[in-house]
Structures are given as structure tokens and as C-alpha cells.
Amino acid sequence: MNRELALQELTPAYAEALRLRDQGADHAAIAARLDLPVEAVPNLLELAQAKLDTLLVMPTVEAD
């Protein structure tokens, strides 16, 4: 699975947090965008990245 497809499988908050991080946003900017406390951002990013990594290593199922 490619990264963009994998991001679409995540919750909107996880996907948005990872996209913002990839664009160079700091924790404060991510927190403001997602309406979260800044302290929650590192854990959110860690969980989101772990879920994304899992999706990226999963084999894709091809339709017949």
C-alpha cells in the first residue's frame, strides 16, 4: 500500500497530524489545528505513525 492510500485509512485526526508534521508544522501548530493540548501531540503522532507503519507493511489485496 502506498503512503497516501494508507493515510486515507487512518482516522482524520491521525492523518491530519501526520500531514501537518510532514509539512513542517511544530507541535503547537498541530495542536491548534486539531484543537488539542500541545502536550497531547507527541503521543498522537507516535500512535498515528505506528498505525501508518502497520498499514504500509500490510500486503495489498488485489481485486479479481
Secondary structure, DSSP 8 states (H G I E B T S, - for coil): --HHHHHHHS-HHHHHHHHHHHTT--HHHHHHHHT--GGGHHHHHHHHHHHHHHHHHS------
